[in-house]
C-alpha cells in the first residue's frame, strides 16, 4: 500500500513538473488554447499596480471595475487637499478586489471606497482573473482567486504567468502605451477623449447576484474590518435609460446594504447625452461634475473623524 501511494505521489509530481515545463515552453507562443497571456490594457493595471506602492498613507483608495477607474479622478480631489489613488481595473469583480486588498497593510489608506455595480456581481470573474495574473506581480494572494474560478484557462494562464513574470525581464521592463483615446493621467485614473452617448431604449434587465461574488464581497469587508480600515460601498450612476431598465435595482441596493455603508446617490445634473460616453460610463465632463458632487456629499463627510 505504501509503495502504491509513493508511486501515485511520484506520478503526480512528475506530471505537474511536465505540465509546468510545457506551459513555460509554449505558453507564450499562442499554440496552447488554454493560455491567454496579455500584458497591458486600456485600464493601465500593469502601471498602476506598481505606482500605487509610492502612495502609501493616501487619504482614499478607490477599488472596482471600469466604473471606478474611469470615474474617480485624483486631480479633482487634489483641489480639496485629498490624496487619492484609483486601483480600479477592467471588469474587476470582487474576486480581484479581494486580491488587491492584500496590499492594504502596505498602502495604509484612511478610507477605502469599494465601487459596486450590478454588472459586476453578475459575472464569473474569469476574464478579469486572467488579466490580473498577467499584469500584477505574482503573489500567493492570487492562488485562492484562481482556484475559485474553476476554469482551466485561468489555471493554465496563471501557471504560465507565474513562471514568466517571475523570471522574464520582458515583464519587469514592460512599458504600457496609450491607445484608443485612453490616456493615463496618473494615480490610477484613465482619461479618454470626450465622447457623447446617444440615448436609445435599453431592454429590461434583471440584476443577477452571483453567490461567489457576494461571498468575495463578504471577505473583502472582513479584511477591512479586521484592519479597522473605514470603508464605504458606492454605486456610480448609470445613464437614466439604463437605470430605468433594471427590474430589481431596489433588491440589489438592499443586498449591498447588508455589507456595510452603501451609497447610491443619483445626480439630477447628469444628462445621458452630455455626460456619458456609453450607457454606463461617464465621459470626462461627467467625471468632473460627479467627483465634485461626491466629494461634497460623501467623501468629505466620510473622512471626518478618521485617523
FENKANOR-V546725 format. One line per field, one symbol per residue. ss: DSSP state (H for helix, E for strand, C for the rest). burial: b if it has 16 or more other ideal C-beta (glycine too) atoms within 10 Angstrom, else e. A space follows every 50 residues. Layout:
ss=???
burial=???
This chain:
ss=CHHHHHHHHHHHHHHHHHHHHHHHHHCCCCCCCCCCCCCCCCCCHHHHHH HHHHHCCCCEEEECCHHHHCCCCHHHHHCCCCCEEECCCCCCCHHHHHHH HHHHHHHCCCEEEEECCCCHHHCCCHHHHHHHHHHCCCCCHHHHHHHHHC CHHHHHHHHHHHHHHHHCHHHHCCCCCCCCCEEEEECCEEEECCCCCCCC CCCCECCCCCHHHHHHHHHHHHHHHHCCCEEEEECCCCCHHHHHHECCHH HHHHHHHCCCCEECCCCCCCCHHHHECCCCCECHHHHHHHHHHHHHHHHH HHHCCCC
burial=eeeeeeeeeeeeeeeeeeeeeebbeebbeeebeebbbebbbbbbbbbbbe bbeebeebbbbbbbbbbbbbbbbbebbeeeebebbbbbbbbbbbbbbbbb bebbeebebbbbbbbbbbbbbbbbbbbbbbbbbbbbebeeebeebbebbe bebbbbbbbbbbbbbeeeeebeeeebeeeeebebebbbbbbbeeeebeee ebeebebebbebbeebbeebbebbeeeebbbbbbbbbbbbebbebbeebe ebbebbeebbebbbeeeeebbbeebbbebbbbbbbbbebbbeebbeebbe ebbeeee
